[in-house]
Amino acid sequence: MSSLLYVNGGAPLNGEITVRGAKNFVSKAMVAAILGDEPSVLRNVPQIRDVAVVTGLLELHGVHVQAEPEAGILRLDPVNVESAHVADIDAHAGSSRIPILFCGPLLHRLGEAFIPDLGGCRIGDRPINFHLDILRRFGAVVEKREQGIALYAPNGLRGTKIALPYPSVGATEQLLLTAVRAEGLTELKGAAVEPEILDLIAVLQKMGALISVDTDRTIRIEGVSRLSGYQHTALSDRIEAASWASAALATHGDVYVRGATQPEMTTFLNTYRKVGGAFEVDDDGIRFYHPGGDLRAIVLETDVHPGFMTDWQQPLVVALTQAKGLSIVHETVYENRFEFTEALVGMGATIQVYRECLGGAPCRFGQRNFVHSAVISGATPLSAAEIEVPDLRGGFSHLIAALAAKGTSTVHGIELIDRGYERFTDKLTALGAEFSRG
């Protein structure tokens, strides 16, 4: 598949597309299947690269995976879990950060685990020290090697008490996948409580785990000796839904997103309406459209759930280039998420980035010299350009800009978008976009 896309922009996106299970949940639910003594069934699974990567990693570890891609069904049988060769894991995982989440389940099943050097999108530090520290607290022995990191549990894993300095989604997932079969009680303070986390908890509870979530972001897990399989339908991908919603707004379009759900998108929907976008919710999805007139500038601050999601920020910034006045966006989740604006400026947008905390309360990046605030002045017409996709969400944002811009843009590296957006070129076709592959 070509990594090059020629996009002839300047026309509204109109039509209907479907979103399936959340990228940020499905891969974790697939890993959770290792913990069970019986097969599991996961439904509403999208055809994205991350699912293919995790499928391959599971198969390397002896999990039998039976896929029905068109139906969105995965059957996962972990009965014959075994250690995988280091070279195979490294070659298959590529830039994925998923292998770190295999550690807890594999330590329970095999007493050992290995992770290669980790990659992922270049949007911030995202250190793995949270993960390794958590595993050590459970009693794992962590041994750094030239090829990566080896972990052992010579005496099994035991429950522990942990307080996170920040509600890290990855660290919370790691703890959940490790604690459910650890001996004794585990308590996590400062946990992430995103909808994808709660759906993972639902999966683990179906398997036999004992997990409670308090209103103060404290999660308690009583370890059990064994878990069964699960049958579960993944929650819808709220990031993909919001991305297409922003594309509708930026192009003056009208897009019905089948599968989009209101409860997980409440904060986004409020902001969408404040900007001047319109939406209609029904039982099957949400219609997002530009109702006409000027879009309005806003002040926006990203935050952990239930705040405005950081992954919603980049697509919406493209729409804000078409809003009248000065918009201020303060990014508090990832410290390096405004690099994508350089390409937008090259297309005619007026965006300035700052190290100061603008538009909200001081955040943890304010004293660390990171560029984490942006001021967008609009409305400015966008012109076609040659664009290099920097990461998954920034890349889709560049694609939105190309769709909104006059002329034909050349977009390089679109394979990164395939990581999290199912058949996105088919969806572009369904919405009437004009494009061709290079």
C-alpha positions as a Markdown table, in Angstrom:
| # | Residue | x | y | z |
|---|---|---|---|---|
| 1 | Met | 0.0 | 0.0 | 0.0 |
| 2 | Ser | 1.3 | 3.4 | -1.0 |
| 3 | Ser | 2.3 | 5.8 | 1.8 |
| 4 | Leu | 1.4 | 8.8 | -0.4 |
| 5 | Leu | -1.9 | 10.5 | -0.8 |
| 6 | Tyr | -2.9 | 13.3 | -3.2 |
| 7 | Val | -5.8 | 15.2 | -1.8 |
| 8 | Asn | -7.9 | 17.7 | -3.8 |
| 9 | Gly | -9.5 | 19.8 | -1.1 |
| 10 | Gly | -11.8 | 22.7 | -0.8 |
| 11 | Ala | -15.1 | 20.8 | -1.0 |
| 12 | Pro | -17.4 | 19.8 | 1.9 |
| 13 | Leu | -17.4 | 16.2 | 3.3 |
| 14 | Asn | -21.0 | 14.9 | 3.1 |
| 15 | Gly | -22.3 | 11.4 | 3.8 |
| 16 | Glu | -22.2 | 8.6 | 6.3 |
| 17 | Ile | -19.4 | 6.5 | 7.8 |
| 18 | Thr | -19.2 | 3.9 | 10.6 |
| 19 | Val | -16.8 | 3.8 | 13.6 |
| 20 | Arg | -16.2 | 0.6 | 15.5 |
| 21 | Gly | -14.4 | -0.3 | 18.7 |
| 22 | Ala | -12.0 | 2.1 | 20.4 |
| 23 | Lys | -8.3 | 1.7 | 19.4 |
| 24 | Asn | -7.3 | 2.6 | 23.0 |
| 25 | Phe | -9.4 | -0.2 | 24.4 |
| 26 | Val | -9.4 | -3.1 | 22.0 |
| 27 | Ser | -5.7 | -3.8 | 22.1 |
| 28 | Lys | -5.8 | -3.9 | 25.9 |
| 29 | Ala | -8.8 | -6.3 | 26.0 |
| 30 | Met | -6.9 | -8.5 | 23.6 |
| 31 | Val | -3.9 | -8.6 | 26.0 |
| 32 | Ala | -6.3 | -9.3 | 28.9 |
| 33 | Ala | -7.3 | -12.6 | 27.2 |
| 34 | Ile | -3.9 | -14.0 | 28.2 |
| 35 | Leu | -5.0 | -13.9 | 31.9 |
| 36 | Gly | -7.9 | -16.3 | 31.3 |
| 37 | Asp | -7.9 | -20.1 | 31.5 |
| 38 | Glu | -10.5 | -20.3 | 28.8 |
| 39 | Pro | -11.1 | -18.6 | 25.3 |
| 40 | Ser | -12.5 | -15.1 | 25.0 |
| 41 | Val | -14.6 | -13.4 | 22.4 |
| 42 | Leu | -14.2 | -9.7 | 21.5 |
| 43 | Arg | -16.7 | -8.0 | 19.2 |
| 44 | Asn | -16.9 | -4.6 | 17.4 |
| 45 | Val | -13.1 | -4.9 | 16.6 |
| 46 | Pro | -11.9 | -2.4 | 14.0 |
| 47 | Gln | -9.5 | -3.4 | 11.2 |
| 48 | Ile | -6.5 | -1.2 | 12.2 |
| 49 | Arg | -2.8 | -1.8 | 12.3 |
| 50 | Asp | -2.7 | -1.9 | 16.1 |
| 51 | Val | -5.1 | -4.9 | 16.1 |
| 52 | Ala | -2.9 | -6.6 | 13.6 |
| 53 | Val | 0.2 | -6.0 | 15.7 |
| 54 | Val | -1.3 | -7.3 | 18.9 |
| 55 | Thr | -2.7 | -10.3 | 17.0 |
| 56 | Gly | 0.7 | -11.2 | 15.8 |
| 57 | Leu | 2.2 | -10.7 | 19.3 |
| 58 | Leu | -0.5 | -12.9 | 20.8 |
| 59 | Glu | 0.2 | -15.6 | 18.3 |
| 60 | Leu | 4.0 | -15.4 | 19.0 |
| 61 | His | 3.1 | -16.2 | 22.6 |
| 62 | Gly | 1.0 | -19.3 | 21.7 |
| 63 | Val | -2.5 | -17.7 | 21.8 |
| 64 | His | -4.7 | -19.0 | 19.0 |
| 65 | Val | -6.5 | -16.0 | 17.3 |
| 66 | Gln | -9.4 | -16.6 | 15.0 |
| 67 | Ala | -10.6 | -13.4 | 13.3 |
| 68 | Glu | -13.8 | -12.5 | 11.4 |
| 69 | Pro | -12.6 | -9.1 | 10.2 |
| 70 | Glu | -15.8 | -8.0 | 8.4 |
| 71 | Ala | -18.0 | -9.0 | 11.4 |
| 72 | Gly | -15.5 | -7.4 | 13.8 |
| 73 | Ile | -15.1 | -10.5 | 15.9 |
| 74 | Leu | -12.0 | -12.0 | 17.5 |
| 75 | Arg | -11.8 | -15.3 | 19.3 |
| 76 | Leu | -8.8 | -15.6 | 21.5 |
| 77 | Asp | -7.7 | -18.9 | 23.0 |
| 78 | Pro | -4.8 | -18.6 | 25.5 |
| 79 | Val | -4.6 | -22.2 | 26.6 |
| 80 | Asn | -1.2 | -22.8 | 25.1 |
| 81 | Val | 0.5 | -19.6 | 26.2 |
| 82 | Glu | 4.3 | -19.8 | 25.9 |
| 83 | Ser | 7.4 | -17.6 | 25.8 |
| 84 | Ala | 8.2 | -16.0 | 22.5 |
| 85 | His | 11.7 | -15.5 | 21.0 |
| 86 | Val | 13.1 | -12.0 | 21.6 |
| 87 | Ala | 13.9 | -11.4 | 18.0 |
| 88 | Asp | 10.4 | -12.3 | 16.9 |
| 89 | Ile | 8.8 | -9.9 | 19.4 |
| 90 | Asp | 11.1 | -7.1 | 18.4 |
| 91 | Ala | 10.5 | -7.6 | 14.7 |
| 92 | His | 6.8 | -7.9 | 15.0 |
| 93 | Ala | 6.1 | -5.1 | 17.5 |
| 94 | Gly | 8.0 | -2.5 | 15.5 |
| 95 | Ser | 7.2 | 0.9 | 17.0 |
| 96 | Ser | 4.2 | -0.3 | 19.0 |
| 97 | Arg | 4.3 | 0.3 | 22.8 |
| 98 | Ile | 1.8 | -2.6 | 23.4 |
| 99 | Pro | 4.5 | -5.2 | 24.5 |
| 100 | Ile | 4.9 | -3.5 | 27.9 |
| 101 | Leu | 1.3 | -4.4 | 28.8 |
| 102 | Phe | 2.0 | -8.1 | 28.1 |
| 103 | Cys | 4.3 | -8.2 | 31.1 |
| 104 | Gly | 1.8 | -8.6 | 34.0 |
| 105 | Pro | -0.2 | -11.3 | 32.3 |
| 106 | Leu | 2.9 | -13.2 | 31.1 |
| 107 | Leu | 4.5 | -13.0 | 34.6 |
| 108 | His | 1.3 | -14.7 | 36.0 |
| 109 | Arg | 1.2 | -17.3 | 33.3 |
| 110 | Leu | 4.9 | -18.1 | 32.7 |
| 111 | Gly | 6.8 | -16.4 | 35.5 |
| 112 | Glu | 8.8 | -14.3 | 32.9 |
| 113 | Ala | 8.3 | -11.7 | 30.2 |
| 114 | Phe | 10.4 | -9.7 | 27.8 |
| 115 | Ile | 9.9 | -6.3 | 26.1 |
| 116 | Pro | 12.0 | -4.9 | 23.3 |
| 117 | Asp | 12.9 | -1.2 | 23.0 |
| 118 | Leu | 9.6 | 0.7 | 22.8 |
| 119 | Gly | 8.5 | 3.1 | 20.1 |
| 120 | Gly | 5.1 | 4.9 | 19.6 |
| 121 | Cys | 4.1 | 8.3 | 18.4 |
| 122 | Arg | 6.4 | 11.2 | 19.0 |
| 123 | Ile | 4.1 | 13.4 | 21.0 |
| 124 | Gly | 5.9 | 13.5 | 24.4 |
| 125 | Asp | 8.1 | 11.8 | 26.8 |
| 126 | Arg | 5.8 | 8.9 | 27.7 |
| 127 | Pro | 8.5 | 7.2 | 29.8 |
| 128 | Ile | 8.0 | 3.5 | 30.7 |
| 129 | Asn | 9.4 | 4.1 | 34.2 |
| 130 | Phe | 5.8 | 4.1 | 35.6 |
| 131 | His | 5.3 | 0.6 | 34.1 |
| 132 | Leu | 8.5 | -0.8 | 35.4 |
| 133 | Asp | 8.1 | 0.8 | 38.8 |
| 134 | Ile | 4.6 | -0.7 | 39.1 |
| 135 | Leu | 5.9 | -4.2 | 38.1 |
| 136 | Arg | 8.7 | -4.0 | 40.7 |
| 137 | Arg | 6.2 | -3.0 | 43.4 |
| 138 | Phe | 4.3 | -6.3 | 42.6 |
| 139 | Gly | 7.6 | -8.2 | 43.2 |
| 140 | Ala | 8.9 | -8.5 | 39.6 |
| 141 | Val | 12.6 | -8.5 | 39.0 |
| 142 | Val | 13.5 | -6.2 | 36.2 |
| 143 | Glu | 16.7 | -6.8 | 34.2 |
| 144 | Lys | 17.9 | -4.4 | 31.5 |
| 145 | Arg | 19.6 | -6.1 | 28.6 |
| 146 | Glu | 21.0 | -4.8 | 25.3 |
| 147 | Gln | 18.0 | -6.0 | 23.3 |
| 148 | Gly | 15.4 | -4.7 | 25.8 |
| 149 | Ile | 14.1 | -5.6 | 29.3 |
| 150 | Ala | 13.6 | -9.0 | 30.8 |
| 151 | Leu | 11.3 | -9.5 | 33.8 |
| 152 | Tyr | 10.9 | -12.4 | 36.2 |
| 153 | Ala | 8.6 | -13.3 | 39.1 |
| 154 | Pro | 10.5 | -15.9 | 41.0 |
| 155 | Asn | 8.1 | -15.7 | 44.0 |
| 156 | Gly | 4.9 | -14.8 | 42.2 |
| 157 | Leu | 3.3 | -11.3 | 42.3 |
| 158 | Arg | 1.8 | -9.8 | 45.4 |
| 159 | Gly | -0.7 | -6.9 | 45.8 |
| 160 | Thr | 0.7 | -3.5 | 46.6 |
| 161 | Lys | -0.3 | 0.2 | 47.2 |
| 162 | Ile | 0.6 | 2.8 | 44.6 |
| 163 | Ala | -0.1 | 6.5 | 44.2 |
| 164 | Leu | 0.4 | 7.9 | 40.7 |
| 165 | Pro | 1.8 | 11.5 | 40.4 |
| 166 | Tyr | -0.5 | 11.9 | 37.4 |
| 167 | Pro | -3.5 | 9.9 | 36.1 |
| 168 | Ser | -1.6 | 8.0 | 33.5 |
| 169 | Val | -3.7 | 5.8 | 31.3 |
| 170 | Gly | -0.9 | 3.4 | 30.5 |
| 171 | Ala | 0.2 | 3.0 | 34.1 |
| 172 | Thr | -3.4 | 2.4 | 35.2 |
| 173 | Glu | -3.8 | -0.3 | 32.5 |
| 174 | Gln | -0.6 | -1.9 | 33.6 |
| 175 | Leu | -1.7 | -2.1 | 37.2 |
| 176 | Leu | -5.1 | -3.5 | 36.3 |
| 177 | Leu | -3.6 | -6.3 | 34.1 |
| 178 | Thr | -1.1 | -7.2 | 36.8 |
| 179 | Ala | -3.2 | -6.8 | 40.0 |
| 180 | Val | -6.2 | -9.0 | 39.1 |
| 181 | Arg | -4.2 | -12.2 | 39.6 |
| 182 | Ala | -1.7 | -10.9 | 42.2 |
| 183 | Glu | -2.0 | -12.3 | 45.7 |
| 184 | Gly | -3.8 | -10.0 | 48.1 |
| 185 | Leu | -5.2 | -6.5 | 47.8 |
| 186 | Thr | -3.9 | -3.8 | 45.5 |
| 187 | Glu | -4.8 | -0.1 | 45.8 |
| 188 | Leu | -4.1 | 2.6 | 43.2 |
| 189 | Lys | -4.6 | 6.2 | 44.0 |
| 190 | Gly | -4.6 | 8.9 | 41.3 |
| 191 | Ala | -5.8 | 6.4 | 38.7 |
| 192 | Ala | -7.0 | 7.3 | 35.2 |
| 193 | Val | -10.8 | 6.7 | 34.8 |
| 194 | Glu | -11.2 | 7.2 | 31.0 |
| 195 | Pro | -14.1 | 5.3 | 29.4 |
| 196 | Glu | -11.6 | 2.9 | 27.9 |
| 197 | Ile | -10.3 | 2.1 | 31.3 |
| 198 | Leu | -13.7 | 1.4 | 32.7 |
| 199 | Asp | -14.5 | -0.9 | 29.7 |
| 200 | Leu | -11.3 | -2.8 | 30.5 |
| 201 | Ile | -12.4 | -3.1 | 34.1 |
| 202 | Ala | -15.7 | -4.5 | 32.8 |
| 203 | Val | -13.9 | -7.1 | 30.7 |
| 204 | Leu | -11.7 | -8.1 | 33.7 |
| 205 | Gln | -14.8 | -8.3 | 36.0 |
| 206 | Lys | -16.5 | -10.6 | 33.4 |
| 207 | Met | -13.4 | -12.8 | 33.7 |
| 208 | Gly | -13.8 | -13.1 | 37.5 |
| 209 | Ala | -11.8 | -10.1 | 38.8 |
| 210 | Leu | -12.8 | -8.1 | 41.9 |
| 211 | Ile | -12.4 | -4.4 | 41.1 |
| 212 | Ser | -13.9 | -1.3 | 42.7 |
| 213 | Val | -13.6 | 2.3 | 41.5 |
| 214 | Asp | -14.1 | 5.2 | 44.0 |
| 215 | Thr | -15.0 | 8.8 | 43.1 |
| 216 | Asp | -11.6 | 10.0 | 44.2 |
| 217 | Arg | -9.8 | 8.1 | 41.5 |
| 218 | Thr | -8.9 | 5.2 | 43.7 |
| 219 | Ile | -9.1 | 1.7 | 42.3 |
| 220 | Arg | -9.0 | -1.4 | 44.5 |
| 221 | Ile | -8.4 | -4.9 | 43.3 |
| 222 | Glu | -8.7 | -8.1 | 45.3 |
| 223 | Gly | -6.4 | -10.6 | 43.5 |
| 224 | Val | -7.9 | -14.0 | 42.5 |
| 225 | Ser | -6.1 | -17.2 | 41.7 |
| 226 | Arg | -7.7 | -17.8 | 38.3 |
| 227 | Leu | -9.7 | -16.0 | 35.7 |
| 228 | Ser | -12.0 | -17.4 | 33.0 |
| 229 | Gly | -12.5 | -16.0 | 29.4 |
| 230 | Tyr | -14.9 | -13.2 | 28.5 |
| 231 | Gln | -17.4 | -12.2 | 25.9 |
| 232 | His | -17.5 | -8.5 | 25.3 |
| 233 | Thr | -18.5 | -5.8 | 22.8 |
| 234 | Ala | -16.0 | -3.0 | 22.6 |
| 235 | Leu | -17.1 | 0.6 | 23.3 |
| 236 | Ser | -17.1 | 2.9 | 20.2 |
| 237 | Asp | -14.0 | 4.9 | 19.3 |
| 238 | Arg | -14.7 | 8.4 | 20.6 |
| 239 | Ile | -11.5 | 9.8 | 19.1 |
| 240 | Glu | -12.3 | 8.7 | 15.6 |
| 241 | Ala | -15.8 | 10.0 | 15.9 |
| 242 | Ala | -14.5 | 13.4 | 17.0 |
| 243 | Ser | -11.9 | 13.4 | 14.2 |
| 244 | Trp | -14.6 | 13.0 | 11.6 |
| 245 | Ala | -16.8 | 15.6 | 13.4 |
| 246 | Ser | -13.9 | 18.1 | 13.2 |
| 247 | Ala | -13.4 | 17.3 | 9.5 |
| 248 | Ala | -17.1 | 18.1 | 8.9 |
| 249 | Leu | -16.7 | 21.4 | 10.6 |
| 250 | Ala | -13.5 | 22.4 | 8.9 |
| 251 | Thr | -14.8 | 21.6 | 5.4 |
| 252 | His | -18.3 | 23.0 | 6.0 |
| 253 | Gly | -19.7 | 19.5 | 5.6 |
| 254 | Asp | -22.3 | 17.2 | 7.0 |
| 255 | Val | -21.2 | 13.8 | 8.3 |
| 256 | Tyr | -23.3 | 11.1 | 10.0 |
| 257 | Val | -21.0 | 9.0 | 12.2 |
| 258 | Arg | -22.7 | 5.6 | 12.8 |
| 259 | Gly | -21.6 | 4.0 | 16.0 |
| 260 | Ala | -20.7 | 7.3 | 17.7 |
| 261 | Thr | -22.1 | 7.5 | 21.3 |
| 262 | Gln | -23.1 | 10.5 | 23.3 |
| 263 | Pro | -22.1 | 9.6 | 26.9 |
| 264 | Glu | -18.3 | 9.3 | 26.2 |
| 265 | Met | -18.4 | 12.4 | 24.0 |
| 266 | Thr | -20.3 | 14.9 | 26.3 |
| 267 | Thr | -17.3 | 17.2 | 26.8 |
| 268 | Phe | -16.5 | 17.2 | 23.1 |
| 269 | Leu | -20.1 | 17.9 | 22.1 |
| 270 | Asn | -20.3 | 20.9 | 24.4 |
| 271 | Thr | -17.1 | 22.4 | 22.9 |
| 272 | Tyr | -18.3 | 21.6 | 19.4 |
| 273 | Arg | -21.4 | 23.5 | 19.9 |
| 274 | Lys | -19.5 | 26.5 | 21.5 |
| 275 | Val | -17.4 | 26.7 | 18.3 |
| 276 | Gly | -20.5 | 26.9 | 16.2 |
| 277 | Gly | -20.8 | 23.3 | 15.1 |
| 278 | Ala | -24.1 | 21.5 | 15.2 |
| 279 | Phe | -25.0 | 17.9 | 16.0 |
| 280 | Glu | -28.0 | 15.5 | 16.2 |
| 281 | Val | -27.9 | 12.4 | 18.3 |
| 282 | Asp | -30.0 | 9.3 | 17.6 |
| 283 | Asp | -29.9 | 5.6 | 18.7 |
| 284 | Asp | -27.4 | 4.6 | 16.0 |
| 285 | Gly | -25.0 | 7.5 | 15.9 |
| 286 | Ile | -24.4 | 11.2 | 15.7 |
| 287 | Arg | -24.7 | 13.6 | 12.8 |
| 288 | Phe | -22.1 | 16.4 | 12.8 |
| 289 | Tyr | -22.5 | 19.4 | 10.5 |
| 290 | His | -21.6 | 23.0 | 9.9 |
| 291 | Pro | -24.9 | 24.9 | 10.1 |
| 292 | Gly | -23.6 | 28.0 | 8.2 |
| 293 | Gly | -22.4 | 31.3 | 9.5 |
| 294 | Asp | -19.1 | 32.1 | 11.2 |
| 295 | Leu | -17.4 | 29.6 | 13.6 |
| 296 | Arg | -16.5 | 31.1 | 17.0 |
| 297 | Ala | -13.1 | 31.4 | 18.6 |
| 298 | Ile | -12.9 | 29.6 | 22.0 |
| 299 | Val | -10.5 | 29.1 | 25.0 |
| 300 | Leu | -9.8 | 25.4 | 25.4 |
| 301 | Glu | -7.8 | 23.3 | 27.9 |
| 302 | Thr | -7.1 | 19.6 | 27.6 |
| 303 | Asp | -7.3 | 17.4 | 30.6 |
| 304 | Val | -7.7 | 13.8 | 31.7 |
| 305 | His | -11.3 | 12.4 | 31.7 |
| 306 | Pro | -13.8 | 13.9 | 32.2 |
| 307 | Gly | -12.0 | 16.9 | 30.7 |
| 308 | Phe | -11.5 | 17.7 | 27.1 |
| 309 | Met | -9.4 | 14.8 | 25.7 |
| 310 | Thr | -6.0 | 15.5 | 24.3 |
| 311 | Asp | -6.6 | 13.3 | 21.3 |
| 312 | Trp | -9.6 | 15.6 | 20.4 |
| 313 | Gln | -7.4 | 18.7 | 20.4 |
| 314 | Gln | -5.4 | 18.3 | 17.2 |
| 315 | Pro | -8.3 | 17.7 | 14.8 |
| 316 | Leu | -10.3 | 20.5 | 16.4 |
| 317 | Val | -7.4 | 23.0 | 16.1 |
| 318 | Val | -7.7 | 22.6 | 12.3 |
| 319 | Ala | -11.4 | 23.7 | 12.5 |
| 320 | Leu | -10.4 | 26.6 | 14.8 |
| 321 | Thr | -8.2 | 28.0 | 12.0 |
| 322 | Gln | -11.6 | 28.7 | 10.3 |
| 323 | Ala | -13.1 | 30.3 | 13.4 |
| 324 | Lys | -13.4 | 34.1 | 13.6 |
| 325 | Gly | -11.2 | 35.7 | 16.3 |
| 326 | Leu | -8.5 | 34.4 | 18.7 |
| 327 | Ser | -8.7 | 30.9 | 20.0 |
| 328 | Ile | -6.4 | 29.8 | 22.9 |
| 329 | Val | -5.6 | 26.1 | 23.4 |
| 330 | His | -3.7 | 24.9 | 26.5 |
| 331 | Glu | -2.4 | 21.4 | 26.3 |
| 332 | Thr | -1.9 | 19.8 | 29.8 |
| 333 | Val | -1.6 | 16.1 | 29.0 |
| 334 | Tyr | 1.3 | 15.7 | 26.5 |
| 335 | Glu | 4.1 | 18.3 | 26.4 |
| 336 | Asn | 4.9 | 17.9 | 22.7 |
| 337 | Arg | 1.6 | 18.0 | 20.9 |
| 338 | Phe | 1.8 | 21.2 | 18.9 |
| 339 | Glu | 4.6 | 20.3 | 16.5 |
| 340 | Phe | 1.8 | 19.4 | 14.0 |
| 341 | Thr | 0.8 | 23.1 | 13.8 |
| 342 | Glu | 4.0 | 23.9 | 11.8 |
| 343 | Ala | 2.4 | 22.3 | 8.7 |
| 344 | Leu | -0.8 | 24.2 | 9.2 |
| 345 | Val | 1.1 | 27.5 | 9.3 |
| 346 | Gly | 2.7 | 26.5 | 6.0 |
| 347 | Met | -0.8 | 26.1 | 4.6 |
| 348 | Gly | -1.8 | 29.6 | 5.6 |
| 349 | Ala | -3.0 | 29.2 | 9.2 |
| 350 | Thr | -2.0 | 31.9 | 11.8 |
| 351 | Ile | -0.9 | 29.9 | 14.8 |
| 352 | Gln | 1.6 | 31.0 | 17.5 |
| 353 | Val | 2.9 | 28.5 | 20.2 |
| 354 | Tyr | 4.1 | 29.4 | 23.7 |
| 355 | Arg | 5.9 | 27.9 | 26.7 |
| 356 | Glu | 3.5 | 29.6 | 29.1 |
| 357 | Cys | 0.3 | 28.2 | 30.4 |
| 358 | Leu | -2.3 | 30.2 | 28.5 |
| 359 | Gly | -6.1 | 30.2 | 29.0 |
| 360 | Gly | -6.2 | 28.2 | 32.2 |
| 361 | Ala | -4.7 | 27.3 | 35.5 |
| 362 | Pro | -0.9 | 26.6 | 35.6 |
| 363 | Cys | -0.1 | 23.0 | 34.7 |
| 364 | Arg | 2.8 | 20.6 | 35.3 |
| 365 | Phe | 4.5 | 21.8 | 32.0 |
| 366 | Gly | 4.5 | 25.5 | 33.0 |
| 367 | Gln | 7.9 | 25.4 | 34.7 |
| 368 | Arg | 9.6 | 22.9 | 32.4 |
| 369 | Asn | 10.1 | 25.0 | 29.2 |
| 370 | Phe | 7.8 | 23.0 | 27.0 |
| 371 | Val | 5.8 | 24.6 | 24.2 |
| 372 | His | 2.4 | 23.6 | 25.3 |
| 373 | Ser | 0.0 | 26.5 | 24.5 |
| 374 | Ala | -1.2 | 27.8 | 21.1 |
| 375 | Val | -3.0 | 30.9 | 19.9 |
| 376 | Ile | -5.0 | 30.5 | 16.7 |
| 377 | Ser | -6.1 | 33.6 | 14.8 |
| 378 | Gly | -8.9 | 33.1 | 12.2 |
| 379 | Ala | -10.5 | 32.7 | 10.0 |
| 380 | Thr | -7.7 | 32.1 | 7.5 |
| 381 | Pro | -8.1 | 30.2 | 4.2 |
| 382 | Leu | -5.9 | 27.2 | 3.9 |
| 383 | Ser | -3.8 | 26.5 | 0.7 |
| 384 | Ala | -2.6 | 23.1 | -0.6 |
| 385 | Ala | 0.9 | 22.0 | 0.5 |
| 386 | Glu | 3.2 | 19.1 | 0.7 |
| 387 | Ile | 2.8 | 17.5 | 4.2 |
| 388 | Glu | 4.6 | 14.8 | 6.2 |
| 389 | Val | 2.5 | 12.9 | 8.7 |
| 390 | Pro | 4.2 | 13.2 | 12.1 |
| 391 | Asp | 2.1 | 10.9 | 14.2 |
| 392 | Leu | -1.4 | 9.3 | 14.3 |
| 393 | Arg | -3.6 | 12.1 | 15.5 |
| 394 | Gly | -1.4 | 14.9 | 14.0 |
| 395 | Gly | -1.5 | 13.0 | 10.8 |
| 396 | Phe | -5.3 | 12.8 | 10.6 |
| 397 | Ser | -5.4 | 16.5 | 11.5 |
| 398 | His | -3.1 | 17.3 | 8.5 |
| 399 | Leu | -5.5 | 15.2 | 6.4 |
| 400 | Ile | -8.4 | 17.4 | 7.6 |
| 401 | Ala | -6.4 | 20.5 | 6.7 |
| 402 | Ala | -5.7 | 19.1 | 3.2 |
| 403 | Leu | -9.4 | 18.4 | 2.7 |
| 404 | Ala | -10.3 | 21.9 | 3.8 |
| 405 | Ala | -7.5 | 23.6 | 1.7 |
| 406 | Lys | -7.9 | 24.9 | -1.9 |
| 407 | Gly | -5.8 | 22.9 | -4.4 |
| 408 | Thr | -4.1 | 19.5 | -4.3 |
| 409 | Ser | -2.0 | 18.6 | -1.3 |
| 410 | Thr | 0.5 | 15.8 | -1.2 |
| 411 | Val | 0.4 | 13.9 | 2.1 |
| 412 | His | 3.4 | 11.6 | 2.9 |
| 413 | Gly | 3.4 | 8.8 | 5.5 |
| 414 | Ile | -0.3 | 8.0 | 5.6 |
| 415 | Glu | 0.4 | 4.5 | 6.9 |
| 416 | Leu | 0.7 | 6.0 | 10.3 |
| 417 | Ile | -3.0 | 6.9 | 10.1 |
| 418 | Asp | -3.9 | 3.3 | 9.4 |
| 419 | Arg | -2.8 | 2.5 | 13.0 |
| 420 | Gly | -5.9 | 4.0 | 14.4 |
| 421 | Tyr | -8.4 | 4.9 | 11.7 |
| 422 | Glu | -10.1 | 1.9 | 10.1 |
| 423 | Arg | -10.2 | 2.0 | 6.3 |
| 424 | Phe | -10.0 | 5.7 | 6.4 |
| 425 | Thr | -9.6 | 6.1 | 2.6 |
| 426 | Asp | -12.8 | 4.1 | 2.0 |
| 427 | Lys | -14.5 | 6.5 | 4.4 |
| 428 | Leu | -13.1 | 9.5 | 2.5 |
| 429 | Thr | -14.6 | 8.0 | -0.6 |
| 430 | Ala | -18.0 | 7.5 | 1.1 |
| 431 | Leu | -17.9 | 11.2 | 2.1 |
| 432 | Gly | -17.2 | 12.4 | -1.4 |
| 433 | Ala | -13.5 | 13.4 | -0.9 |
| 434 | Glu | -11.4 | 13.7 | -4.0 |
| 435 | Phe | -8.0 | 12.0 | -3.7 |
| 436 | Ser | -5.7 | 9.4 | -5.2 |
| 437 | Arg | -2.8 | 7.3 | -4.0 |
| 438 | Gly | 0.7 | 8.0 | -5.2 |
